[in-house]
Amino acid sequence: MANLLDQTDDSELMPLDVQTVHAWSQRYLQLMGDMPKEEEEPTDAQMAALDKRVNQMGPQNFLQWQASKKVFRVAAISLDICSLASLMTYEKVIERLTVQWPKNWNLIAHADDKARAEMLERLRRNLVIYLKDGKRVPADFKEDKPWSVWEQKGYMGAAYQIASSTVGLVKAMSELKGNFWAVPSRSSREIKRNEVLKLASMVAGHGRDPLPLSQETVEGVAACLKGSGMRSGDQYLNELKLLHIEEGYDMPPWLVRTFTLCKKALCRNKGPTKKAAEAKLENISDDLWQEKGSEFKGGINFAVMYAWACVWMLREIKAGACKWEHVRADEQQKQITLSIPMSKMDQMATGVKRTLQCCGEVVCSRFCAWNLWSRMQKELPSKFKKKGFVFINEKMERLSKSKMIEAWNSATSCRVSGHSARRSGAVEHVRRGMQIQELAFLGR
Ligand SMILES: [Zn+2]
């Protein structure tokens, strides 16, 4: 293959039979009406190579992928191409992705392909150049064994970072997804239609046809879409409108107005253009988690601080606005109620109230509002008054946005954004069985 089509592909090619070559020529003749010019005509072997490449099927799922990698692993180690540790690290990344996105195997396989075919080669090339220029390269980098540097983090080069971090791969994946969905294909529209119709039925109530649409249904669907944090929520809403119209129902002014208002609401807080990194609470080390709040400048453990924002699905700005006066605890029910002012005008915080109950586990989980509140109260040193902003700096002022993000970063060992806690919290609530309506309510 290396001589024929792709210099990076060293696989062997089976000799061709005359019939296959004849069939290929016939197809060309049929389509083009003439045989190709001599200088443009590929050799039979080149055709065969391309045919092999096009028809080569990748692994169909993670298990197959793993099986094929096992063969590769044995070969790679026998030939001393890279270290076992770096191979395992890479496999773990792929496995984690398949757990997180079980339905997106195709995308993960693409990302894997892309990573190995393009990124690794680019990385190797750059390191070789760095080496020649006398620049710093990872200590154990060898030209003939380039992939082992993979496991060392935080060294240099964008390509290298992509390789070593899950987030990078996820980003590559979402870029891939972007490419797939850039052309509004019929099928992706069809999927949107089905999903939004399902959602509308849920909102309308059991057994009721959501069409023709009522104001309540449209608003309910919009609330759910918003609560889910989906970026393309307005497109779903648009499909819902089209469904209604195509079924031959009227669009009276009140319905037009409802759609306009809902669409505005969906676009207003469209959220970040990049998906916030999901930094899970369970990944925080026990040592850090158990450390008392009194050990921290503001009197609250950074991990607890992050968990608090997660459990209430708060963006950084809302988490920072939390005041002690906004929290009510019901000792008997083990319930916590949080009220957050919607704006500066709403200092009494009459706007939004949310209540969460203790997780009820024998030892309270990290994702338990009751647990977090108890810890924040108990561990706060007495020099701090339980008044005003909950999260403060050493000067007892409200924690700035950058300081809050810094605290979240150090708690999670991830590079989080202002949206990370909200997104991670939403995912965790869904994992624990919360329904989409409840989620929308909690996250409104
Ligand atoms: Zn609990």
Residues whose N, C-alpha, C, O or C-beta is under 5 A from the ligand:
A	BS01	ZN	C358 C359 G360 E361 C364 S365 C368 W370 N371
